[in-house]
Amino acid sequence: MSDGNSCCTTDGSCGGGATAGTATAQTGTVFTVSGMTCAHCEASVTKEVSALPGVTSVKADAASGTVSVQAGGALDDAQVRGAVEEAGYELVGRA
């Protein structure tokens, strides 16, 4: 007996947990970062950028010198720059 708020479908299987109308628009932005050379660098940048409000995922890639950021809204480049600098690297700009 569904009350309309369950994640379960009428056949009793799980519908994934999300209910209609609750999805949050995600924005993805790729930044170029100077100075990353290894996995430790990637982890440092990921940790700092992940702590920013609204950020839902971060993927730093030293080989390409990029950081891909997913957020629940628009990113403030100044905040991202501050986080990257806190990690010890330089934000060059958007890729």
N, C-alpha and C positions, 0 to 999 in steps of 0.2 A: 504494500500500500504506500505508494509514493506521495509525498507531500509537495512535490514540485521543486524541492531544494536539494534532493539527493543527487549524488554523482552516479548512482546506479540507473541503468536503463530498465525499461519495463520488463525485459526478459531476465532480469536479475544479474546481468553482467556489469562490470565496472565501466563507467563512462569516462574515466580519466581524472575525475576530481574537479574539473572546472565546470562551472555553471554558465549558461548563456549570459552575455553582458558583463562578465567579470574580467575579460582579457585586457591587459594593459598594453598600450602601444609602445613598442620598443624601438629605440633608435640606435643605429650602429654607426660608429665613427672610427676611422683608422688614422692614427697619428704617426709621424716619423719621429723617432727618438735617436739621438746621437750618444754613442758611448757604450751601448750594451754589447758584450762580447761572449757571454756564456749563460748557462742555466741559472746561475746565482743572480746575474743581472736581471734576467727575466723574472725571477721570483721576487726580487726587491721591487721592481716596477709594478708587478701585479699586485703585491701586497698594498702598496701605497695608493694606487689608483682604485683598487677594490673598496677602499675605505671611504671613497667619496659618496655623498648622498645620491641615491637614485641609481648607482651603478649596479648592474646585475651580473655582469661577467666581464672578464678581462683576459686577453690572450696576447702576451708579449712574445715577440719573435726576434731574437738577437741576430739571426742570420740575415733577415730582411731589414732590420732596424725599425720595425713597426710595432705598434700596440693597437690592437682592436678592442674597442670598448662598446659594450651594449649597456644601455641605460633606459630607464622608464620614462625618459623625457629628454629634452635638450641638454646637452653637456655645456658646462661653462669652461671654455678653453683655459681661462686663467686658473681655475681650480685644478684642472688636469696638469697644467704646467707646474703648479706648485707641488703637486703630488710626485711628478716625475723628478723634479729638482730635489725634493726631500729624499728620494731614493738614490740621488747622486748622479743623475743623468740630465741631459738637455732635451727639452721638447723643441723640435725644429719647426713643427707645424702640422697641419692636416695633410695626410698623404693624398 
